[in-house]
Amino acid sequence: MSFNILITDDSLSMRAVIRKVITLSGIPVAECFEAANGRQALEILSQHWVDVIISDINMPEMNGMELLKELKQDHLFQEIPVIIVSTEGNRERIEEAERMGAQGFLKKPFVPEELRTELYRILGLTEEGTYQDDSESCDF
């Protein structure tokens, strides 16, 4: 199984770093989309399905918190897991992001292993990078 990932950050270099970490982490990626702000992210989502969004908070036009709010108001997008990656790492900001639906939060600068660990957890991958098979626990 391969995943579609959306990286949303106004910094081209940060998007490249995150993309590189994803590539080196061994996560099977079908497509990796990039957006410079929340508005562009919503445009991408209107045309492509993604399995996880990695987003900064501070961006022009539509910031990460506004993006979270828009996602949670849309029936199609509200279940897409979001990992916030931001220079803002105070407890209040993290709790606000979690209340708005973020499933992970990393403070910049982050260690690549932290992003890998969050992605594996959210995508349900084992330590070996394979998808966890729950077929034995299915009732049908």
N, CA, C and O atoms as a GROMACS GRO file, in nm:
protein
  560
    1MET      N    1   0.084  -0.118   0.000
    1MET     CA    2   0.000   0.000   0.000
    1MET      C    3   0.089   0.124   0.000
    1MET      O    4   0.183   0.133   0.078
    2SER      N    5   0.058   0.218  -0.088
    2SER     CA    6   0.131   0.345  -0.095
    2SER      C    7   0.041   0.458  -0.049
    2SER      O    8  -0.082   0.449  -0.056
    3PHE      N    9   0.103   0.564   0.000
    3PHE     CA   10   0.030   0.676   0.057
    3PHE      C   11   0.049   0.803  -0.024
    3PHE      O   12   0.155   0.826  -0.084
    4ASN      N   13  -0.055   0.886  -0.025
    4ASN     CA   14  -0.046   1.020  -0.081
    4ASN      C   15  -0.028   1.117   0.035
    4ASN      O   16  -0.104   1.113   0.132
    5ILE      N   17   0.073   1.203   0.024
    5ILE     CA   18   0.107   1.294   0.132
    5ILE      C   19   0.105   1.437   0.078
    5ILE      O   20   0.150   1.463  -0.033
    6LEU      N   21   0.052   1.530   0.158
    6LEU     CA   22   0.048   1.671   0.123
    6LEU      C   23   0.132   1.748   0.224
    6LEU      O   24   0.105   1.747   0.344
    7ILE      N   25   0.235   1.817   0.174
    7ILE     CA   26   0.322   1.900   0.257
    7ILE      C   27   0.281   2.045   0.233
    7ILE      O   28   0.283   2.092   0.120
    8THR      N   29   0.243   2.115   0.340
    8THR     CA   30   0.198   2.253   0.329
    8THR      C   31   0.288   2.342   0.414
    8THR      O   32   0.283   2.338   0.537
    9ASP      N   33   0.369   2.422   0.347
    9ASP     CA   34   0.463   2.513   0.415
    9ASP      C   35   0.501   2.621   0.316
    9ASP      O   36   0.523   2.593   0.198
   10ASP      N   37   0.510   2.744   0.363
   10ASP     CA   38   0.546   2.853   0.271
   10ASP      C   39   0.694   2.855   0.237
   10ASP      O   40   0.735   2.927   0.146
   11SER      N   41   0.774   2.777   0.308
   11SER     CA   42   0.918   2.769   0.280
   11SER      C   43   0.946   2.653   0.185
   11SER      O   44   0.925   2.537   0.218
   12LEU      N   45   0.995   2.687   0.067
   12LEU     CA   46   1.030   2.585  -0.032
   12LEU      C   47   1.138   2.492   0.023
   12LEU      O   48   1.133   2.371   0.000
   13SER      N   49   1.235   2.548   0.096
   13SER     CA   50   1.343   2.464   0.151
   13SER      C   51   1.289   2.370   0.259
   13SER      O   52   1.335   2.256   0.268
   14MET      N   53   1.194   2.415   0.340
   14MET     CA   54   1.136   2.326   0.442
   14MET      C   55   1.055   2.215   0.377
   14MET      O   56   1.058   2.100   0.423
   15ARG      N   57   0.982   2.247   0.270
   15ARG     CA   58   0.909   2.142   0.198
   15ARG      C   59   1.006   2.039   0.143
   15ARG      O   60   0.978   1.919   0.145
   16ALA      N   61   1.121   2.084   0.093
   16ALA     CA   62   1.222   1.992   0.039
   16ALA      C   63   1.280   1.905   0.150
   16ALA      O   64   1.303   1.786   0.129
   17VAL      N   65   1.303   1.962   0.267
   17VAL     CA   66   1.355   1.885   0.381
   17VAL      C   67   1.255   1.778   0.422
   17VAL      O   68   1.292   1.662   0.442
   18ILE      N   69   1.129   1.816   0.434
   18ILE     CA   70   1.025   1.720   0.474
   18ILE      C   71   1.012   1.610   0.369
   18ILE      O   72   1.001   1.493   0.404
   19ARG      N   73   1.014   1.647   0.244
   19ARG     CA   74   1.006   1.547   0.135
   19ARG      C   75   1.123   1.450   0.145
   19ARG      O   76   1.104   1.329   0.129
   20LYS      N   77   1.243   1.501   0.170
   20LYS     CA   78   1.363   1.418   0.182
   20LYS      C   79   1.350   1.321   0.300
   20LYS      O   80   1.384   1.203   0.289
   21VAL      N   81   1.302   1.372   0.413
   21VAL     CA   82   1.282   1.286   0.531
   21VAL      C   83   1.184   1.174   0.499
   21VAL      O   84   1.206   1.059   0.536
   22ILE      N   85   1.076   1.208   0.430
   22ILE     CA   86   0.976   1.107   0.393
   22ILE      C   87   1.040   1.001   0.302
   22ILE      O   88   1.020   0.881   0.322
   23THR      N   89   1.117   1.046   0.205
   23THR     CA   90   1.184   0.954   0.112
   23THR      C   91   1.279   0.860   0.187
   23THR      O   92   1.279   0.739   0.164
   24LEU      N   93   1.360   0.916   0.276
   24LEU     CA   94   1.459   0.836   0.350
   24LEU      C   95   1.395   0.747   0.456
   24LEU      O   96   1.456   0.650   0.500
   25SER      N   97   1.273   0.779   0.497
   25SER     CA   98   1.208   0.702   0.604
   25SER      C   99   1.155   0.567   0.557
   25SER      O  100   1.121   0.481   0.638
   26GLY      N  101   1.149   0.548   0.426
   26GLY     CA  102   1.101   0.421   0.375
   26GLY      C  103   0.950   0.410   0.364
   26GLY      O  104   0.897   0.302   0.337
   27ILE      N  105   0.880   0.519   0.384
   27ILE     CA  106   0.735   0.517   0.371
   27ILE      C  107   0.699   0.500   0.223
   27ILE      O  108   0.749   0.575   0.139
   28PRO      N  109   0.615   0.403   0.192
   28PRO     CA  110   0.575   0.386   0.051
   28PRO      C  111   0.485   0.501   0.008
   28PRO      O  112   0.372   0.514   0.056
   29VAL      N  113   0.534   0.584  -0.083
   29VAL     CA  114   0.462   0.704  -0.126
   29VAL      C  115   0.419   0.688  -0.272
   29VAL      O  116   0.500   0.658  -0.359
   30ALA      N  117   0.290   0.708  -0.295
   30ALA     CA  118   0.239   0.709  -0.432
   30ALA      C  119   0.263   0.848  -0.490
   30ALA      O  120   0.325   0.862  -0.596
   31GLU      N  121   0.212   0.952  -0.420
   31GLU     CA  122   0.231   1.090  -0.464
   31GLU      C  123   0.257   1.178  -0.343
   31GLU      O  124   0.200   1.158  -0.235
   32CYS      N  125   0.344   1.277  -0.362
   32CYS     CA  126   0.374   1.374  -0.259
   32CYS      C  127   0.343   1.512  -0.317
   32CYS      O  128   0.415   1.560  -0.405
   33PHE      N  129   0.238   1.574  -0.267
   33PHE     CA  130   0.195   1.705  -0.316
   33PHE      C  131   0.254   1.813  -0.226
   33PHE      O  132   0.284   1.788  -0.109
   34GLU      N  133   0.269   1.934  -0.282
   34GLU     CA  134   0.322   2.047  -0.206
   34GLU      C  135   0.234   2.169  -0.225
   34GLU      O  136   0.186   2.196  -0.335
   35ALA      N  137   0.214   2.242  -0.115
   35ALA     CA  138   0.138   2.367  -0.118
   35ALA      C  139   0.212   2.470  -0.034
   35ALA      O  140   0.275   2.437   0.066
   36ALA      N  141   0.204   2.597  -0.077
   36ALA     CA  142   0.273   2.705  -0.007
   36ALA      C  143   0.186   2.770   0.102
   36ALA      O  144   0.235   2.852   0.179
   37ASN      N  145   0.057   2.733   0.107
   37ASN     CA  146  -0.032   2.786   0.211
   37ASN      C  147  -0.159   2.700   0.215
   37ASN      O  148  -0.178   2.611   0.132
   38GLY      N  149  -0.243   2.728   0.312
   38GLY     CA  150  -0.364   2.650   0.330
   38GLY      C  151  -0.459   2.656   0.212
   38GLY      O  152  -0.525   2.556   0.180
   39ARG      N  153  -0.466   2.771   0.147
   39ARG     CA  154  -0.556   2.784   0.031
   39ARG      C  155  -0.513   2.690  -0.082
   39ARG      O  156  -0.595   2.623  -0.143
   40GLN      N  157  -0.381   2.687  -0.109
   40GLN     CA  158  -0.330   2.595  -0.211
   40GLN      C  159  -0.354   2.450  -0.170
   40GLN      O  160  -0.382   2.365  -0.255
   41ALA      N  161  -0.341   2.422  -0.041
   41ALA     CA  162  -0.366   2.286   0.008
   41ALA      C  163  -0.510   2.244  -0.022
   41ALA      O  164  -0.534   2.131  -0.066
   42LEU      N  165  -0.604   2.333   0.003
   42LEU     CA  166  -0.745   2.301  -0.024
   42LEU      C  167  -0.770   2.280  -0.173
   42LEU      O  168  -0.851   2.196  -0.212
   43GLU      N  169  -0.700   2.356  -0.257
   43GLU     CA  170  -0.712   2.336  -0.402
   43GLU      C  171  -0.662   2.198  -0.442
   43GLU      O  172  -0.725   2.130  -0.524
   44ILE      N  173  -0.551   2.156  -0.385
   44ILE     CA  174  -0.498   2.022  -0.414
   44ILE      C  175  -0.596   1.917  -0.366
   44ILE      O  176  -0.623   1.820  -0.438
   45LEU      N  177  -0.652   1.935  -0.246
   45LEU     CA  178  -0.747   1.838  -0.192
   45LEU      C  179  -0.875   1.830  -0.275
   45LEU      O  180  -0.941   1.726  -0.274
   46SER      N  181  -0.910   1.936  -0.344
   46SER     CA  182  -1.030   1.932  -0.427
   46SER      C  183  -1.011   1.843  -0.550
   46SER      O  184  -1.108   1.805  -0.615
   47GLN      N  185  -0.885   1.810  -0.582
   47GLN     CA  186  -0.857   1.730  -0.701
   47GLN      C  187  -0.790   1.596  -0.671
   47GLN      O  188  -0.790   1.506  -0.756
   48HIS      N  189  -0.733   1.580  -0.550
   48HIS     CA  190  -0.658   1.459  -0.517
   48HIS      C  191  -0.689   1.415  -0.374
   48HIS      O  192  -0.707   1.498  -0.285
   49TRP      N  193  -0.695   1.286  -0.354
   49TRP     CA  194  -0.709   1.233  -0.219
   49TRP      C  195  -0.570   1.223  -0.156
   49TRP      O  196  -0.475   1.183  -0.222
   50VAL      N  197  -0.559   1.260  -0.028
   50VAL     CA  198  -0.433   1.241   0.044
   50VAL      C  199  -0.462   1.164   0.173
   50VAL      O  200  -0.572   1.170   0.228
   51ASP      N  201  -0.360   1.092   0.218
   51ASP     CA  202  -0.373   1.011   0.339
   51ASP      C  203  -0.328   1.084   0.464
   51ASP      O  204  -0.371   1.051   0.575
   52VAL      N  205  -0.241   1.183   0.447
   52VAL     CA  206  -0.192   1.261   0.561
   52VAL      C  207  -0.145   1.397   0.511
   52VAL      O  208  -0.095   1.410   0.400
   53ILE      N  209  -0.163   1.499   0.597
   53ILE     CA  210  -0.118   1.634   0.567
   53ILE      C  211  -0.014   1.674   0.671
   53ILE      O  212  -0.035   1.655   0.791
   54ILE      N  213   0.096   1.727   0.625
   54ILE     CA  214   0.199   1.783   0.713
   54ILE      C  215   0.196   1.933   0.688
   54ILE      O  216   0.220   1.977   0.575
   55SER      N  217   0.167   2.013   0.791
   55SER     CA  218   0.146   2.155   0.769
   55SER      C  219   0.216   2.243   0.871
   55SER      O  220   0.222   2.211   0.990
   56ASP      N  221   0.268   2.354   0.822
   56ASP     CA  222   0.320   2.461   0.906
   56ASP      C  223   0.200   2.538   0.962
   56ASP      O  224   0.087   2.519   0.916
   57ILE      N  225   0.224   2.625   1.060
   57ILE     CA  226   0.118   2.713   1.110
   57ILE      C  227   0.125   2.848   1.040
   57ILE      O  228   0.026   2.893   0.982
   58ASN      N  229   0.241   2.912   1.044
   58ASN     CA  230   0.254   3.048   0.994
   58ASN      C  231   0.281   3.050   0.844
   58ASN      O  232   0.392   3.022   0.799
   59MET      N  233   0.176   3.084   0.769
   59MET     CA  234   0.185   3.094   0.622
   59MET      C  235   0.096   3.208   0.577
   59MET      O  236   0.000   3.244   0.645
   60PRO      N  237   0.128   3.267   0.461
   60PRO     CA  238   0.043   3.374   0.408
   60PRO      C  239  -0.089   3.319   0.352
   60PRO      O  240  -0.102   3.198   0.330
   61GLU      N  241  -0.183   3.406   0.328
   61GLU     CA  242  -0.316   3.377   0.270
   61GLU      C  243  -0.404   3.294   0.362
   61GLU      O  244  -0.509   3.341   0.405
   62MET      N  245  -0.363   3.172   0.394
   62MET     CA  246  -0.437   3.087   0.488
   62MET      C  247  -0.334   3.010   0.570
   62MET      O  248  -0.259   2.929   0.516
   63ASN      N  249  -0.333   3.035   0.702
   63ASN     CA  250  -0.234   2.967   0.785
   63ASN      C  251  -0.280   2.826   0.823
   63ASN      O  252  -0.390   2.784   0.788
   64GLY      N  253  -0.195   2.755   0.894
   64GLY     CA  254  -0.222   2.616   0.929
   64GLY      C  255  -0.342   2.596   1.020
   64GLY      O  256  -0.413   2.497   1.008
   65MET      N  257  -0.365   2.690   1.111
   65MET     CA  258  -0.480   2.679   1.201
   65MET      C  259  -0.610   2.701   1.122
   65MET      O  260  -0.710   2.634   1.147
   66GLU      N  261  -0.608   2.795   1.028
   66GLU     CA  262  -0.725   2.817   0.943
   66GLU      C  263  -0.750   2.695   0.853
   66GLU      O  264  -0.864   2.659   0.828
   67LEU      N  265  -0.643   2.634   0.807
   67LEU     CA  266  -0.655   2.512   0.727
   67LEU      C  267  -0.720   2.402   0.810
   67LEU      O  268  -0.811   2.334   0.763
   68LEU      N  269  -0.673   2.383   0.933
   68LEU     CA  270  -0.733   2.283   1.022
   68LEU      C  271  -0.884   2.307   1.037
   68LEU      O  272  -0.963   2.214   1.031
   69LYS      N  273  -0.921   2.433   1.057
   69LYS     CA  274  -1.062   2.468   1.075
   69LYS      C  275  -1.143   2.432   0.950
   69LYS      O  276  -1.252   2.376   0.960
   70GLU      N  277  -1.090   2.465   0.832
   70GLU     CA  278  -1.158   2.433   0.707
   70GLU      C  279  -1.172   2.282   0.688
   70GLU      O  280  -1.277   2.233   0.645
   71LEU      N  281  -1.067   2.208   0.719
   71LEU     CA  282  -1.070   2.062   0.704
   71LEU      C  283  -1.177   2.000   0.793
   71LEU      O  284  -1.251   1.912   0.750
   72LYS      N  285  -1.186   2.047   0.916
   72LYS     CA  286  -1.280   1.988   1.011
   72LYS      C  287  -1.424   2.023   0.979
   72LYS      O  288  -1.516   1.958   1.028
   73GLN      N  289  -1.446   2.126   0.898
   73GLN     CA  290  -1.582   2.164   0.859
   73GLN      C  291  -1.627   2.093   0.731
   73GLN      O  292  -1.744   2.102   0.693
   74ASP      N  293  -1.535   2.022   0.666
   74ASP     CA  294  -1.567   1.954   0.541
   74ASP      C  295  -1.581   1.804   0.567
   74ASP      O  296  -1.488   1.740   0.616
   75HIS      N  297  -1.697   1.750   0.534
   75HIS     CA  298  -1.725   1.608   0.561
   75HIS      C  299  -1.623   1.515   0.496
   75HIS      O  300  -1.588   1.412   0.555
   76LEU      N  301  -1.575   1.548   0.376
   76LEU     CA  302  -1.478   1.463   0.307
   76LEU      C  303  -1.338   1.469   0.368
   76LEU      O  304  -1.266   1.370   0.368
   77PHE      N  305  -1.302   1.584   0.420
   77PHE     CA  306  -1.164   1.605   0.464
   77PHE      C  307  -1.143   1.594   0.615
   77PHE      O  308  -1.029   1.590   0.660
   78GLN      N  309  -1.249   1.590   0.692
   78GLN     CA  310  -1.234   1.598   0.837
   78GLN      C  311  -1.158   1.481   0.900
   78GLN      O  312  -1.106   1.494   1.011
   79GLU      N  313  -1.151   1.369   0.833
   79GLU     CA  314  -1.081   1.253   0.889
   79GLU      C  315  -0.936   1.241   0.843
   79GLU      O  316  -0.864   1.151   0.888
   80ILE      N  317  -0.890   1.331   0.756
   80ILE     CA  318  -0.751   1.324   0.710
   80ILE      C  319  -0.662   1.366   0.827
   80ILE      O  320  -0.677   1.476   0.880
   81PRO      N  321  -0.568   1.280   0.867
   81PRO     CA  322  -0.480   1.318   0.978
   81PRO      C  323  -0.386   1.432   0.938
   81PRO      O  324  -0.336   1.436   0.825
   82VAL      N  325  -0.363   1.523   1.033
   82VAL     CA  326  -0.275   1.637   1.010
   82VAL      C  327  -0.166   1.638   1.115
   82VAL      O  328  -0.193   1.624   1.235
   83ILE      N  329  -0.042   1.654   1.069
   83ILE     CA  330   0.072   1.673   1.157
   83ILE      C  331   0.116   1.818   1.140
   83ILE      O  332   0.147   1.862   1.029
   84ILE      N  333   0.119   1.892   1.249
   84ILE     CA  334   0.167   2.030   1.245
   84ILE      C  335   0.318   2.029   1.271
   84ILE      O  336   0.366   1.965   1.365
   85VAL      N  337   0.391   2.100   1.187
   85VAL     CA  338   0.536   2.117   1.202
   85VAL      C  339   0.559   2.268   1.204
   85VAL      O  340   0.544   2.334   1.102
   86SER      N  341   0.597   2.323   1.321
   86SER     CA  342   0.601   2.467   1.335
   86SER      C  343   0.710   2.513   1.432
   86SER      O  344   0.755   2.437   1.517
   87THR      N  345   0.751   2.638   1.417
   87THR     CA  346   0.844   2.698   1.512
   87THR      C  347   0.770   2.732   1.641
   87THR      O  348   0.832   2.750   1.746
   88GLU      N  349   0.638   2.741   1.635
   88GLU     CA  350   0.557   2.768   1.754
   88GLU      C  351   0.537   2.637   1.829
   88GLU      O  352   0.467   2.547   1.782
   89GLY      N  353   0.597   2.627   1.946
   89GLY     CA  354   0.587   2.502   2.018
   89GLY      C  355   0.544   2.517   2.162
   89GLY      O  356   0.567   2.428   2.243
   90ASN      N  357   0.480   2.631   2.196
   90ASN     CA  358   0.437   2.645   2.334
   90ASN      C  359   0.316   2.556   2.360
   90ASN      O  360   0.242   2.523   2.268
   91ARG      N  361   0.298   2.519   2.483
   91ARG     CA  362   0.193   2.424   2.524
   91ARG      C  363   0.054   2.468   2.477
   91ARG      O  364  -0.025   2.385   2.431
   92GLU      N  365   0.024   2.598   2.490
   92GLU     CA  366  -0.108   2.647   2.452
   92GLU      C  367  -0.134   2.627   2.303
   92GLU      O  368  -0.244   2.588   2.263
   93ARG      N  369  -0.033   2.654   2.221
   93ARG     CA  370  -0.049   2.641   2.076
   93ARG      C  371  -0.067   2.494   2.037
   93ARG      O  372  -0.150   2.462   1.952
   94ILE      N  373   0.009   2.407   2.100
   94ILE     CA  374  -0.003   2.262   2.073
   94ILE      C  375  -0.142   2.214   2.111
   94ILE      O  376  -0.206   2.141   2.035
   95GLU      N  377  -0.189   2.254   2.229
   95GLU     CA  378  -0.323   2.213   2.273
   95GLU      C  379  -0.432   2.267   2.182
   95GLU      O  380  -0.531   2.198   2.155
   96GLU      N  381  -0.415   2.391   2.134
   96GLU     CA  382  -0.512   2.449   2.041
   96GLU      C  383  -0.516   2.368   1.911
   96GLU      O  384  -0.624   2.338   1.860
   97ALA      N  385  -0.400   2.333   1.859
   97ALA     CA  386  -0.393   2.253   1.736
   97ALA      C  387  -0.458   2.117   1.757
   97ALA      O  388  -0.531   2.069   1.669
   98GLU      N  389  -0.434   2.055   1.871
   98GLU     CA  390  -0.495   1.925   1.900
   98GLU      C  391  -0.647   1.937   1.911
   98GLU      O  392  -0.719   1.851   1.861
   99ARG      N  393  -0.695   2.043   1.976
   99ARG     CA  394  -0.841   2.064   1.986
   99ARG      C  395  -0.903   2.082   1.848
   99ARG      O  396  -1.018   2.045   1.826
  100MET      N  397  -0.827   2.140   1.757
  100MET     CA  398  -0.877   2.164   1.622
  100MET      C  399  -0.861   2.042   1.531
  100MET      O  400  -0.903   2.044   1.416
  101GLY      N  401  -0.802   1.935   1.584
  101GLY     CA  402  -0.797   1.811   1.509
  101GLY      C  403  -0.660   1.762   1.467
  101GLY      O  404  -0.649   1.654   1.408
  102ALA      N  405  -0.553   1.836   1.496
  102ALA     CA  406  -0.419   1.788   1.461
  102ALA      C  407  -0.390   1.660   1.539
  102ALA      O  408  -0.419   1.651   1.658
  103GLN      N  409  -0.333   1.562   1.471
  103GLN     CA  410  -0.301   1.435   1.536
  103GLN      C  411  -0.155   1.424   1.575
  103GLN      O  412  -0.115   1.328   1.641
  104GLY      N  413  -0.075   1.522   1.534
  104GLY     CA  414   0.066   1.523   1.569
  104GLY      C  415   0.118   1.666   1.566
  104GLY      O  416   0.062   1.751   1.497
  105PHE      N  417   0.225   1.691   1.640
  105PHE     CA  418   0.284   1.826   1.645
  105PHE      C  419   0.433   1.811   1.664
  105PHE      O  420   0.478   1.747   1.760
  106LEU      N  421   0.511   1.869   1.573
  106LEU     CA  422   0.656   1.870   1.585
  106LEU      C  423   0.704   2.015   1.583
  106LEU      O  424   0.656   2.096   1.504
  107LYS      N  425   0.799   2.045   1.670
  107LYS     CA  426   0.856   2.179   1.674
  107LYS      C  427   0.978   2.184   1.584
  107LYS      O  428   1.066   2.098   1.591
  108LYS      N  429   0.983   2.289   1.499
  108LYS     CA  430   1.101   2.312   1.415
  108LYS      C  431   1.209   2.375   1.500
  108LYS      O  432   1.177   2.456   1.587
  109PRO      N  433   1.334   2.343   1.481
  109PRO     CA  434   1.381   2.236   1.394
  109PRO      C  435   1.355   2.100   1.458
  109PRO      O  436   1.364   2.086   1.580
  110PHE      N  437   1.322   2.003   1.378
  110PHE     CA  438   1.293   1.869   1.429
  110PHE      C  439   1.400   1.773   1.382
  110PHE      O  440   1.472   1.798   1.285
  111VAL      N  441   1.411   1.663   1.453
  111VAL     CA  442   1.501   1.554   1.415
  111VAL      C  443   1.424   1.466   1.317
  111VAL      O  444   1.309   1.434   1.343
  112PRO      N  445   1.485   1.426   1.204
  112PRO     CA  446   1.412   1.345   1.105
  112PRO      C  447   1.340   1.224   1.164
  112PRO      O  448   1.232   1.189   1.118
  113GLU      N  449   1.399   1.161   1.264
  113GLU     CA  450   1.337   1.043   1.325
  113GLU      C  451   1.203   1.078   1.390
  113GLU      O  452   1.114   0.993   1.396
  114GLU      N  453   1.188   1.201   1.439
  114GLU     CA  454   1.062   1.242   1.500
  114GLU      C  455   0.949   1.244   1.397
  114GLU      O  456   0.839   1.196   1.423
  115LEU      N  457   0.978   1.298   1.280
  115LEU     CA  458   0.877   1.300   1.174
  115LEU      C  459   0.847   1.159   1.127
  115LEU      O  460   0.731   1.124   1.105
  116ARG      N  461   0.950   1.079   1.111
  116ARG     CA  462   0.931   0.939   1.071
  116ARG      C  463   0.840   0.867   1.170
  116ARG      O  464   0.746   0.798   1.130
  117THR      N  465   0.868   0.883   1.299
  117THR     CA  466   0.789   0.818   1.404
  117THR      C  467   0.643   0.862   1.399
  117THR      O  468   0.553   0.778   1.409
  118GLU      N  469   0.619   0.992   1.383
  118GLU     CA  470   0.482   1.042   1.376
  118GLU      C  471   0.409   0.987   1.253
  118GLU      O  472   0.294   0.945   1.263
  119LEU      N  473   0.476   0.988   1.139
  119LEU     CA  474   0.414   0.936   1.018
  119LEU      C  475   0.382   0.787   1.031
  119LEU      O  476   0.274   0.743   0.993
  120TYR      N  477   0.476   0.710   1.083
  120TYR     CA  478   0.452   0.567   1.101
  120TYR      C  479   0.331   0.544   1.193
  120TYR      O  480   0.246   0.459   1.164
  121ARG      N  481   0.325   0.619   1.302
  121ARG     CA  482   0.215   0.604   1.398
  121ARG      C  483   0.082   0.637   1.331
  121ARG      O  484  -0.014   0.560   1.341
  122ILE      N  485   0.076   0.750   1.265
  122ILE     CA  486  -0.050   0.796   1.206
  122ILE      C  487  -0.094   0.708   1.088
  122ILE      O  488  -0.213   0.684   1.070
  123LEU      N  489   0.002   0.662   1.010
  123LEU     CA  490  -0.032   0.579   0.893
  123LEU      C  491  -0.050   0.432   0.930
  123LEU      O  492  -0.090   0.352   0.845
  124GLY      N  493  -0.020   0.396   1.054
  124GLY     CA  494  -0.038   0.257   1.097
  124GLY      C  495   0.068   0.164   1.043
  124GLY      O  496   0.040   0.048   1.014
  125LEU      N  497   0.191   0.214   1.031
  125LEU     CA  498   0.302   0.132   0.981
  125LEU      C  499   0.378   0.069   1.097
  125LEU      O  500   0.388   0.127   1.205
  126THR      N  501   0.431  -0.050   1.074
  126THR     CA  502   0.515  -0.115   1.174
  126THR      C  503   0.654  -0.051   1.172
  126THR      O  504   0.683   0.030   1.085
  127GLU      N  505   0.738  -0.088   1.266
  127GLU     CA  506   0.876  -0.037   1.272
  127GLU      C  507   0.954  -0.071   1.146
  127GLU      O  508   1.050  -0.002   1.112
  128GLU      N  509   0.913  -0.177   1.078
  128GLU     CA  510   0.980  -0.216   0.954
  128GLU      C  511   0.928  -0.139   0.834
  128GLU      O  512   0.977  -0.155   0.722
  129GLY      N  513   0.827  -0.053   0.857
  129GLY     CA  514   0.773   0.028   0.748
  129GLY      C  515   0.666  -0.042   0.667
  129GLY      O  516   0.631   0.004   0.558
  130THR      N  517   0.613  -0.152   0.719
  130THR     CA  518   0.506  -0.223   0.648
  130THR      C  519   0.372  -0.189   0.713
  130THR      O  520   0.366  -0.150   0.829
  131TYR      N  521   0.267  -0.204   0.636
  131TYR     CA  522   0.134  -0.173   0.685
  131TYR      C  523   0.089  -0.281   0.782
  131TYR      O  524   0.106  -0.400   0.755
  132GLN      N  525   0.032  -0.240   0.895
  132GLN     CA  526  -0.017  -0.337   0.993
  132GLN      C  527  -0.141  -0.404   0.938
  132GLN      O  528  -0.237  -0.338   0.902
  133ASP      N  529  -0.138  -0.537   0.933
  133ASP     CA  530  -0.250  -0.614   0.879
  133ASP      C  531  -0.342  -0.656   0.992
  133ASP      O  532  -0.304  -0.736   1.078
  134ASP      N  533  -0.461  -0.602   0.992
  134ASP     CA  534  -0.561  -0.635   1.095
  134ASP      C  535  -0.665  -0.733   1.042
  134ASP      O  536  -0.772  -0.748   1.102
  135SER      N  537  -0.634  -0.800   0.932
  135SER     CA  538  -0.736  -0.885   0.869
  135SER      C  539  -0.780  -1.000   0.960
  135SER      O  540  -0.894  -1.045   0.948
  136GLU      N  541  -0.694  -1.047   1.049
  136GLU     CA  542  -0.734  -1.157   1.138
  136GLU      C  543  -0.837  -1.111   1.240
  136GLU      O  544  -0.912  -1.192   1.294
  137SER      N  545  -0.841  -0.979   1.268
  137SER     CA  546  -0.936  -0.932   1.369
  137SER      C  547  -1.068  -0.886   1.307
  137SER      O  548  -1.155  -0.839   1.380
  138CYS      N  549  -1.085  -0.898   1.178
  138CYS     CA  550  -1.209  -0.856   1.112
  138CYS      C  551  -1.319  -0.958   1.138
  138CYS      O  552  -1.293  -1.078   1.150
  139ASP      N  553  -1.440  -0.908   1.148
  139ASP     CA  554  -1.555  -0.995   1.172
  139ASP      C  555  -1.615  -1.048   1.044
  139ASP      O  556  -1.704  -1.133   1.049
  140PHE      N  557  -1.570  -1.002   0.930
  140PHE     CA  558  -1.632  -1.047   0.805
  140PHE      C  559  -1.531  -1.108   0.713
  140PHE      O  560  -1.566  -1.151   0.603
   0.00000   0.00000   0.00000
